[in-house]
Amino acid sequence: MLKWALILFTVFASSGGDILCARGMASGGELSDFGPSGLGRAVRYIVTRRMVILGGLCYALAFFSLLGLLRVAALSVAVPATALSFVVDTIGARYVLREHIPWKRWAGVACVTVGVILTVRSGPSLSMARTQHAPVHAVAARGHASDRAASVVLP
Amino acid sequence: MNALRPSPRATKTVVFIAVAVVTNSFGNLMLALGMDRMPAFTHVPFVHYLAGLLANPFLLPGAALSAVYTLAQISLFSWADLSFVIPCTAASYAVTTLLGQFILGEQVEWARWLGVLLITCGVVLVAETPVATKPHPAEIRC
């Protein structure tokens, strides 16, 4: 239940950030100078746009939500699950940003959606992923067994 | 011959999407490795937990890679559609699943590989559409 709540929160915060940032950047001009001197100006240009700042706040919420999600779900489940934001993003692009979306994009989003359902519903449980199927080298890379056991307790 | 040559905008789009995919995939991997080394939040005082976050060798580099990913993606929004950029960066989901399987040792079942294949097909379909479907303001030098 908590896993799904975190997935939904991450998806909507991420999509809200995408839509706000896209609107903020599309209302300006096309960035073109990414050389050593232009890179700093590009970053300054991005971080001073109001809509992008609001979008950044949404990204921050999505980031911390993803950190929590990574503690209750395996990486190869948690990250593909957030691909649900493709659907929310595409609907937002069509009805909020008024983008024209060719049929191939809709078909692409449909493929991604089915792919997400497959990846999420076949995912292993936390205990299976972290204690039964992890080979020795992976266990070593993840730290001590007590850390893994403690990680089952939610923040 | 010039007709076969990709436009500067197309080249720029491919480069920025590649940067976004790589930094997002490795950023997520490092965040997962870092969080696995953290104690449970409820077991330690908040200040100790915060110190643990800052001292963790994976979390700050992971956050830095995530920041590069975010800036690359936001830059793409200045010339490309949101509905083009977001699905194209989905290639990172396939890369992340590969990293989960081969570096973290997570078990990835056949159905999830099929899901990754479908996501990849979706990315290919979207990549065949125009980068932008509505006129953008003139190019600027910020």
Interface residues (C-beta under 8 A of the other chain):
Chain A: D18 I19 C21 A22 G24 M25 A26 S27 G28 G29 E30 L31 S32 D33 F34 G38 R41 A42 V43 R44 Y45 I46 V52 G55 G56 Y59 F63 L66 L67 L70 R71 A74 L75 S76 V79 P80 A83 S85 F86 D89 T90 G92 A93 R94 L97 R98 E99 H100 I101 P102 K104 R105 A107 G108 V109 A110 C111 V112 V114 G115 V116 I117 L118 T119 R121 S122 G123 P124 M128 A129 H133 A134 P135 H137 A138 V139 A141 R142 G143 D147 R148 A150 S151 V152 V153 L154 P155
Chain B: K12 N28 L29 L31 A32 L33 M35 D36 R37 M38 P39 A40 F41 T42 H43 S66 T70 L71 Q73 I74 S75 F77 S78 W79 D81 L82 S83 F84 V85 I86 P87 A90 Y93 T96 T97 L99 G100 Q101 I103 L104 G105 E106 Q107 V108 E109 A111 R112 L114 G115 V116 L117 L118 I119 C121 G122 V123 V124 L125 V126 E128 T129 P130 T133 K134 H136 P137 A138 E139 I140 R141 C142
